[in-house]
Amino acid sequence: MKGDYLGEFEELVLLMVASLPENAYAVSVKKEIKQVAGRNVNISAVHSALYRLEQKGFLSSHLGGASARRGGKSKRLFEVTSAGMELLRIAKDLREQIWKNIPQLSFVS
Amino acid sequence: MKSPVHKPPRLGVYLLRLIYDEELFNDVYGDLYEIFIDRIEEKGKFLANVLFLIDALLSTRNYNLNKRPKTMNADLISMFKAYTKGTLRSFSKNKVYTILNISGLALGIAACLFILQYVSYERSYDRFHANYENLYRVRYQIFRGGELKIDCAAAVPRVGPFMEEKMPEVKAFARVYPYSDVVTNGDIKFRENSIHMTDPSFLKMFSFPLISGNVEDALTDPNTVVISEKVARKYFGDEDPMGKTLKIGESTIFKITGLAAEVPENSHFKFDLLVSYETLNNQTRQDDGTAASETAWGWYDFNTYVLLEPGVDPLEFDRKFKEVLWEERGEDFEKFNFEACFPLQPIGDIHLYSNLLQESLPDEQGDGKAVSFLTIIAFFILLIAWINYINLSTARSAERASEVGVRKTLGATRKNLIYQFLTESFILNLISLIFGIVIVIAGIGYFNKLTQSHLDLSFVSDPYFWLGIVIILFVGSLISGLYPAFVLSSFNPVSVLKGKFSSKQAGQFLRRALVVFQFAASVTLIASTLIVYQQLNHMRNLDLGFDLTETMVVKGPDIFSEDSLFVSTKETFINELLENHLIDKATTGSNVPGDEIFWTNGIKRVNESEDKFQTIYNVGVDYSYFDTYDIDFAAGRNYGREFKTDTGAVILNEAAVKSLGFENPTAAIDQKVTFWGRPKTIVGVVKDYHQMSAKATIAPIAFPLALRSSSFITLKLSGNDFQSVFAEVQKTYEEFFPGNPFEYFFLDDFFNRQYRNDYKFSRVFTLFAGFAIFVACLGLFGLSSFNALKRTKEIGVRKVLGASILSIVRLLTKEFLILVLISNIIAWPVIYLIMNTWLDNFAERIPIGITTFIIAGVIVLIVSLVTVSYKTVATAKSNPVKAIRYE
């Protein structure tokens, strides 16, 4: 997986999807980001990240049920693929590795 | 709780629909709607609407999430690359056909380019003048009894100034009076034939730049002259001629007030020396102080040009001027029963469309009709080349059929295939175009030599040229590629791959029609070339009514010391020359055949009224003129020394006698006419002869006995030893007439130079007829060899069954012969129509004989037979076993 580096926002969205199994879609991700990170992001940014991640192969999607709540449109639900999971793990390991080398702070992850 | 159905703002929805394609829209809209509903509950309807719109707007950046555009772009480029590969592959697989195609097209393009260059050059005459749009030449026409009797490029001196005075549309005028004389600078002495007396306004109206000297006043003073660079070098070498002097004529000294740049080749008017008009005025000054060269209405030797205000309609001007002229000259018109008209000719029309009397450079006049004709031929040739391509491509369809079948099976659509074949056509055209241009660049020198033109390579830098090339490229690719593309792409892959495909039907009819067209064009070209050649020959060999072989003409002396002694000196000179056994006869005259006669005056029968005066041309002769030229008499006798009354006698030609109303030449003998203001008796009538080329009708001519006339001394040589005669004539001439440069020419060369343009046209025509036929043959070769190839199996079988080589060849060629026959039938009426029109240009024309048609048809037949049979014989001779095994 050389060369596939995620942007900060994309990584965030990917993590969110991972943390919302069975219920990850644009609106829920947006709400989750607001709740967890306190950031107000625009829905279009979320869409952009989600679909890009899908194109890169880190997410897969399927259509969920339609509801009146959505004006009759069905919901597109996203899951993290194994490639996506692998990417997150690598990113996480990389961060921890670097953190270990920082002298003043000695966190145990 | 039932939630009411809220609708988000329609604008926002519309925007989303625009941005996203269907799939994405459904997802995105759903999400946005959900948020919208939430917001209604949290923040109220208004804010929800607003925020929805904002979200929609922000979504515009996600446009590129849509799947389609990206992939389409990638497809086009790779498509083109793939097709190019395919094209190159098919080219190298069939090298022969590719080479045939390319050479045919390249030749066609080269021929087309050559002709177009030539045509554009012929059309470019005189365009370099800044005032080109508004410059006109005044034409001089004399009508008598409603009939046009004289149509001349040189008008009278008075009309120029008169037009400027009376017509506000005329900004300026300039007259040009051409003459020739001996020019001397010390020891350097030559006869100059291109001297022109011009008004000072000439240099301002026309764009003949002066290297030194002032355009404003170079020609204002009398006895001043502007010379060309060539003349300067001739008389002054490398020195600056400004301010120096030249002697022109016997004694007049002229100051050089200007040095002019060489006149460009494409100008209807060229000069070596320009003399100020005032000089002429001084020479023609009459007792009352006025100059004939300013006031005369009847002396027509003056090329007159006018510069009109921009936007003036020349026809309207002619109409207006006619009325003005009648006010001034109407009285004379009625008294003498004639009318003079002065219509305007735009100078752009002069080179190609003017064939009047007294043109500035009659031998350089072009032929507008021929030029248009050539343009048509150019496109014909190109058309033939493209037709070749179409024919060859469709003929080869069987071979490409399996390729097409495979491609289609692998998923190519018909559209894809069409693009593929169009690309192939484009690349082929591109390569041929490049080769064609290379041929033109390499061959332009040869072309110039062959056709005596002056084309250069400047077209390479002309943006219009490249624009034209690009257009030809695209149009040509489309024309030549579209039909084969459609035919080839229509094959059914299943039947093709099964081998059921029979290439016979693919475009058979069209191919045949195209071949017929090519042949018809070839027959037309060959027959036309033959007719042109015949006509020229006819004119050359025409019984001109006089003998121009073995005749040497020496220019008579201009400078002679004692005028009264001239006649006797001349006679002694001639007698001395006649003692040379190689010189048979000698005579002097004011004119020789082949030289345009400018000397005219009026003649009428003595008993007719004043209004019956007609214009007649004059050739001054001596006693031996008619004998030397071998001109026969129709009635009466020649002048003779023994007839003392011959000072009151005149000899006319048949045309003159007819125009004066005599029934026949004999009836005119001993009749009296008023000529040169006096009554004269007609003592002899000579048979008509062609003073000018066979193209012109024979004009009425009078031959007054004018012993003083010394313009030309004609010597009839008996035998071909030119060298010794020449030396002696020159020596004797310089003895008798010192101070005169010795100039001579041979009458046959001189006379035939009138046909120079016709020969040029004939050469160009033949060259391109050859081109066209060659290209057609290339195509035929390709077609026939392909045909033979296809029928290899059939030939093999026939051979096995006992057919002879001859019968096989006969079988294969029969098809083509029928086509040749049909094309002849089509071509013959076309040839007849076109050539008849062309031949009508000539006063003396040949009838179009049936033999010409037959010869043309036979030539095409033979050529096509040879081309076709070359391949078919080879195929017929081949081993039948191999042929049948051929799969």
Chai-1 contact restraints between the chains, C-beta under 6 A:
chainA,res_idxA,chainB,res_idxB,connection_type,confidence,min_distance_angstrom,max_distance_angstrom,comment,restraint_id
A,A26,B,D31,contact,1.0,0.0,6.0,A-B,restraint_1
A,V27,B,D31,contact,1.0,0.0,6.0,A-B,restraint_2
A,V27,B,E34,contact,1.0,0.0,6.0,A-B,restraint_3
A,V27,B,I35,contact,1.0,0.0,6.0,A-B,restraint_4
A,N42,B,L58,contact,1.0,0.0,6.0,A-B,restraint_5
A,I43,B,D55,contact,1.0,0.0,6.0,A-B,restraint_6
A,S44,B,L58,contact,1.0,0.0,6.0,A-B,restraint_7
A,S44,B,S59,contact,1.0,0.0,6.0,A-B,restraint_8
A,S44,B,N62,contact,1.0,0.0,6.0,A-B,restraint_9
A,H47,B,V28,contact,1.0,0.0,6.0,A-B,restraint_10
A,H47,B,N62,contact,1.0,0.0,6.0,A-B,restraint_11
A,S48,B,N62,contact,1.0,0.0,6.0,A-B,restraint_12
A,Y51,B,L65,contact,1.0,0.0,6.0,A-B,restraint_13
A,R69,B,E34,contact,1.0,0.0,6.0,A-B,restraint_14
A,R70,B,G30,contact,1.0,0.0,6.0,A-B,restraint_15
A,R70,B,Y33,contact,1.0,0.0,6.0,A-B,restraint_16
A,R70,B,E34,contact,1.0,0.0,6.0,A-B,restraint_17
A,G71,B,Y33,contact,1.0,0.0,6.0,A-B,restraint_18
A,K73,B,N26,contact,1.0,0.0,6.0,A-B,restraint_19
A,K73,B,Y29,contact,1.0,0.0,6.0,A-B,restraint_20
A,K73,B,G30,contact,1.0,0.0,6.0,A-B,restraint_21
A,K75,B,G30,contact,1.0,0.0,6.0,A-B,restraint_22
A,R76,B,D27,contact,1.0,0.0,6.0,A-B,restraint_23
